[in-house]
Every structure is written in C-alpha cells, then in structure tokens.
C-alpha cells in the first residue's frame, strides 16, 4: 500500500480469511469455482517490508510439500495446515491447478 501523507510504501500484514459458505468445513487446499475443482499447488511468501525483503515458495509435489529459497530446496514434514498457520501473515499468492474431470 502507499501512505499518501508520508509518501512511504507500507507492507500490509493482514490475514486474509478464506470463507467458503457452501462447505461445512473450510478447505483452502481444494476449491470449487463454477463446478470446476482446483487443487492448491504452491504458496508464495514474502518476508520483510514494502521496501525490501525475501520471497520463498512452498510447492506441492507427489510426495509432499517442499520449500524453495534461492539456493536450497528442502522437503517438509509439515502439513499444509501447519504451513498456512505458520505463514498466514506472509502469504502473497496462492496458486491452484485445475483438476482433470
């Protein structure tokens, strides 16, 4: 965001709450839009402020979730729920893949 009074950029650190009123249980890993299912494949995370920082990526592969950061890749023992809870104020993008019918 931008503060017009101070002229400074501001990083927004607010948690976005996902609400799917069609389902009894909120499921961010699998969503349905217009009768098409999408599966969560990747999260982009930003650490830092509006002027500087570092981006990392969590991506889902066949055997689990991985953390990608500049020069290293590590397989995680965490579930997607644990990752989302830990990173909730740093998530900038949720990337989904359209599932085959």
N, C-alpha and C positions, 0 to 999 in steps of 0.2 A: 504494500500500500504506500501512499505518499501523504505526508503531512504538509499541507499547503502553507501552514503558518511558519513552521520551522524550515521547510524546504528539504526535509530529510526523508529518505526511504525508511519504511517500517516493515519488519517481518511480522506477519500475522501468525500467532501460535495458538490459534483457537482450534479445539477439537471439532471435527465435523461428525455429527451423529447420523448414522445410516438408519433409516426407518423404512421398512417395507411392510405396510399395513396389511398386505394380502397374506402374509405368512404369520403364523403364531410365533415362530422363533426367527429373529433377525439372522440372516446368513449372508455375510458380505462375500464369502468365498464363491457362492453360486447365486447369480441373479437372473431374473427373467424380465425381458423387455419385449412387449408385443408378441408374446408366445415364442420367443427365441431365448434359449438359455446361453448364458455367458459364464465362464469359469475364470476366477482370479488367477492370473499368471505372474504378475510382477507388481512390486511396490517401488516407487522412487521416493527416497528420503533425503531431506536437506538438514544438515547441522550447521548452525551459525546464525548470522543475522542477514539483513537485507543487502548489506554491502559486501559480505564475504562469507565463505563457508565451504562446505564439502558435501557432495552428493554421493550416495551409495544406492545400491539396488538389491532388493530381495527378489529372487526369481524361483518359480516352482519348476522342478524337473521331475522326471518319472519317479525318482527315489527320495524326494523330499524338497525342502527349501534350502536355497543357497544364498549367501551374502557375497556380493561383488563390490569391491572397493579398490579403485586404482590398480594396485599391483598384486592383489591377492583375491582368492576365491576360497570360501570355506563352507562346508556342508554344515547345516544347523540341526541340532536335536530338538529345537523348539517347534511347537505347533504354530499354525497361522494365527490362532487366537492369542498366543503368548507374544508373537511378533507385533501384532496390531496393538495390543495393550501397552507394550514397551515403547512403541514408536508413534503412538496416536497423535502427538502434537507436532511431529516432524514429517508426516506423510504429505507429499505434494501431489502424487499421482497414483491412481490405482489403474492397472492395465488388465483388461479382460480379453479372453479369446472366445470367439463364437464357437459353440459346441455343435458337432455334427448331429443331425437328426437321425 
